[in-house]
Structure formats: structure tokens, C-alpha cells
Amino acid sequence: MHQRMAPQAAGRRIAAEIVVACLGGALLVCAMAADRPWLERHVLPEFFSPRLEQVAALAILRLLAAAAGLFLLLWARPRAGRLIARVPARRLAADVAPTLAAVLLALGVSEVVLRRTAWLGAQEVPTWREPIRRRDPELGWINVPGRTGRGEIGGRIVEYAFDPAGYRVRRADRPVDPARPTILFTGESIMAGHGLAWDETIPGQVEALTGVQSANLAVEGYATDQAYLRLRKEWPRFQRPVAVVALFMPSLAHRNLDLDRPHLEPGLVWRPAVRQWRLTAVVRRLVPYRSEAEIARGVAATRDVLRATVRMAEQRGATAIILVPQLAPETPEERALRRRILDEAGLPYVRVEVDPSWRIADNRHPDARAARAIAEAVAGALRGVSATRPGRPRPAGLRSAG
């Protein structure tokens, strides 16, 4: 009997060591493969996580993966083999089964709990945080119209007022008049004026500089396609549109790849939010890896959206400005993405560099000084268009160097 068991024990030992060695080797391969070029191909720039932080995080993960791989190969592999060789197969199965069952049960319970709790999209925020938004089946979420809220940010209380159409205004009882000449602004929290009083926002300051009414359609957390969908929905209301100012930033382009909300695919095809396992969604949010195919799809969809925005303005004789604020020194990855989406598509845009220190206290959003610099660039671009083409302003291929 003993002679028959020995080969079985040796086989188990070899099999165990092979499994552990494969795991260790896989970790070492991942550590070597995940270099800076890999990061450039698979991780997009992130507004709230500067590239240097992403590079540092990747370096730490590579070191941990390499250390774990060496640990498995050099220390855990032989010990696992000896342990498996000593323990009979039936006993090993009996010992492992409860742990495996517990892990599977924990995953199942976690999925059920996550499905039963309030679930927000990757860019949504809690419903109690100002400015308050509500769910929308077509856009994902919108500002709650006809209300005034106040929130503390940067050491002060900021008032957010919205008219009955959900546009941010100076006062809720002074709504935007669609019959007046109007400059429409689309985008997300930067354009919406996160942390800024109305008079400090980009649309508010452009209105003061040009004397033309501003309509702030921006909604916090929006991707480029959501901003376009909102513009397309509201566009027919405005009888005398003067210009459309659409915000685009390479460090926010990753939002255009989110599928956990209503979204546009290349060709301006609207799709509802993709249903997925909650645990999978959690992992994807923690690990910002994107395949090259996903990134290519996002680039194509973003180009289509921005082209459609320009075309929409042109069809009614309005000026289209794609506004590209540069709030920090542009990284090579951001430059490549900007050129890939805007320059290669021949899209008109105005790029505005501002002092990186002009931020709201304890926040990455631009402060009133940065918003002023951006508003002056927009107003200057509009004046330039009017000067070169008297009468009704039309697009004039606005573009900055670089």
C-alpha cells in the first residue's frame, strides 16, 4: 500500500509546485510587462489622479507583483509541494472545500447586497451633495430644476441656483430667456462652476464680458456625449443662438468610455446603460485598465460628438468653440490624446493654459481667477470671429498653437 501511495504523493507534490510556480511566474511577467508604454496604451489621463501619481502607483504595484512572484517561486512553491504530498487527497479536498465554499458564498452575498443598495454610475455623486441632481433615463442624470441650494467648499458657502429648465443662473427667479441672443455652454463641473458663485463661473464671466446672455447647460459628472445629448435636447428652445461653447479636456476623456450610464457609440448611436455584475463594476473602477479597442471606440465616439456639436451650431449660423482648458502642464499622454481627437479630426478649438496654482482650496477645480482667464479667451475668440466675419458670427477654425 505504501509503495502505491508514494508515486501519488510525488505526483501531487509536482502538480502543486507547478501551479504555484505558474502563479509566481505570471506575477513576474505582469510586473515586467506593465511598464510606462503599457500605461500609455491602457490607462487614460485622469483629472483627479495626475499622471505622476498614476506612474508612482504603477511602480508600487509592479514592485509588489514582483515581490509576490518571487515569494511564490522561491518560498511558497517547495513548501506547498511538501504540504500537498503529506496530506491525502481526500483530506485535502475536505480541508479546501469549506474555504472554497465560503469564498463563493461571500462573493454571491456581496453581489446580492450591492444589487439591493443604491447604485451610482462611475461619475454620479450622492443625491444629497450640492448641486443636487436626479436620475434621467436619456441623459443619466440632470440638475434638479427650479431650486436653489447651498454647499460648503473651499472654506465658503456657495449658492447654486437653477431655473425651471435646469440651467444654472444667478437667481432661480431670473430664468434664461430662449428668445434672446444666447451663448450656450455645455460640459461638466468645470463649466457648471463647481465651487464658484454664478458671477465667478465661466458662463457668468463671458456674459459680463460680451453682454450676451449665457445659458449654462453643464451638469456635474457629464462626459462629452452626455453634454452633447443635453445640448441636442435643449437646442430647439433657443431662437437666437450666438455661439456654442463645448468643454473638452483629455484628462476627462476616460468618462467617454463609461458604459454604466446612457451613452453614445460611434455614429451617435444612443445606448442605455450596460447591465453588468456589481463586483465587476467595482473592480473596473478600482483598476482603470482599458483595452486598446475600448480606447479606440471612445476616441471615435468623442470625435463624432464634437463634430456633431460644431455642425449643429453651423447649421444655424452660430459659432462653435471647443474649449480646452489646460489647468496643469500638459503631459505627453494628454497631448497625444488631444491631437488624436481634435487635430486629426480637423476640429476647431481654443486651448487655454492657466496658472496651475489657481485652484479652489483643497480641490482640483479652477478658482475664479482661472475661470476669468478662460472666460477672457472665450470672449476674445468670439470677438475675433465677429471681426473677421461681420454680421452673424460663424466658425472660423479657431485653434491655438501646439
Rosetta blueprint (number, residue, H / E / L):
1 M L
2 H H
3 Q H
4 R H
5 M H
6 A H
7 P H
8 Q H
9 A H
10 A H
11 G H
12 R H
13 R H
14 I H
15 A H
16 A H
17 E H
18 I H
19 V H
20 V H
21 A H
22 C H
23 L H
24 G H
25 G H
26 A H
27 L H
28 L H
29 V H
30 C H
31 A H
32 M H
33 A H
34 A L
35 D L
36 R H
37 P H
38 W H
39 L H
40 E H
41 R H
42 H H
43 V L
44 L L
45 P L
46 E E
47 F L
48 F L
49 S E
50 P L
51 R H
52 L H
53 E H
54 Q H
55 V H
56 A H
57 A H
58 L H
59 A H
60 I H
61 L H
62 R H
63 L H
64 L H
65 A H
66 A H
67 A H
68 A H
69 G H
70 L H
71 F H
72 L H
73 L H
74 L H
75 W H
76 A H
77 R H
78 P H
79 R H
80 A H
81 G H
82 R H
83 L H
84 I H
85 A H
86 R H
87 V L
88 P L
89 A H
90 R H
91 R H
92 L H
93 A H
94 A H
95 D H
96 V H
97 A H
98 P H
99 T H
100 L H
101 A H
102 A H
103 V H
104 L H
105 L H
106 A H
107 L H
108 G H
109 V H
110 S H
111 E H
112 V H
113 V H
114 L H
115 R H
116 R H
117 T L
118 A L
119 W L
120 L L
121 G L
122 A L
123 Q L
124 E L
125 V L
126 P L
127 T L
128 W L
129 R L
130 E L
131 P L
132 I L
133 R E
134 R E
135 R E
136 D E
137 P L
138 E L
139 L L
140 G E
141 W E
142 I E
143 N E
144 V L
145 P L
146 G L
147 R E
148 T E
149 G E
150 R E
151 G E
152 E E
153 I E
154 G L
155 G L
156 R E
157 I E
158 V E
159 E E
160 Y E
161 A E
162 F E
163 D L
164 P L
165 A L
166 G L
167 Y L
168 R E
169 V E
170 R L
171 R L
172 A L
173 D L
174 R L
175 P L
176 V L
177 D L
178 P L
179 A L
180 R L
181 P E
182 T E
183 I E
184 L E
185 F E
186 T E
187 G L
188 E L
189 S H
190 I H
191 M H
192 A H
193 G L
194 H L
195 G L
196 L L
197 A L
198 W H
199 D H
200 E H
201 T L
202 I H
203 P H
204 G H
205 Q H
206 V H
207 E H
208 A H
209 L H
210 T H
211 G L
212 V L
213 Q E
214 S E
215 A E
216 N E
217 L L
218 A L
219 V L
220 E L
221 G L
222 Y L
223 A L
224 T H
225 D H
226 Q H
227 A H
228 Y H
229 L H
230 R H
231 L H
232 R H
233 K H
234 E H
235 W H
236 P H
237 R H
238 F L
239 Q L
240 R E
241 P E
242 V E
243 A E
244 V E
245 V E
246 A E
247 L E
248 F L
249 M L
250 P H
251 S H
252 L H
253 A H
254 H H
255 R H
256 N H
257 L H
258 D L
259 L L
260 D L
261 R L
262 P L
263 H E
264 L E
265 E E
266 P L
267 G L
268 L L
269 V E
270 W E
271 R E
272 P L
273 A L
274 V L
275 R L
276 Q L
277 W L
278 R H
279 L H
280 T H
281 A H
282 V H
283 V H
284 R H
285 R H
286 L H
287 V L
288 P L
289 Y L
290 R L
291 S L
292 E H
293 A H
294 E H
295 I H
296 A H
297 R H
298 G H
299 V H
300 A H
301 A H
302 T H
303 R H
304 D H
305 V H
306 L H
307 R H
308 A H
309 T H
310 V H
311 R H
312 M H
313 A H
314 E H
315 Q L
316 R L
317 G L
318 A L
319 T E
320 A E
321 I E
322 I E
323 L E
324 V E
325 P E
326 Q E
327 L L
328 A L
329 P L
330 E L
331 T L
332 P H
333 E H
334 E H
335 R H
336 A H
337 L H
338 R H
339 R H
340 R H
341 I H
342 L H
343 D H
344 E L
345 A L
346 G L
347 L L
348 P L
349 Y E
350 V E
351 R E
352 V E
353 E E
354 V L
355 D L
356 P L
357 S L
358 W L
359 R E
360 I L
361 A L
362 D L
363 N L
364 R L
365 H L
366 P E
367 D L
368 A H
369 R H
370 A H
371 A H
372 R H
373 A H
374 I H
375 A H
376 E H
377 A H
378 V H
379 A H
380 G H
381 A H
382 L H
383 R H
384 G H
385 V H
386 S H
387 A H
388 T H
389 R L
390 P L
391 G L
392 R L
393 P L
394 R L
395 P L
396 A L
397 G L
398 L L
399 R L
400 S L
401 A L
402 G L
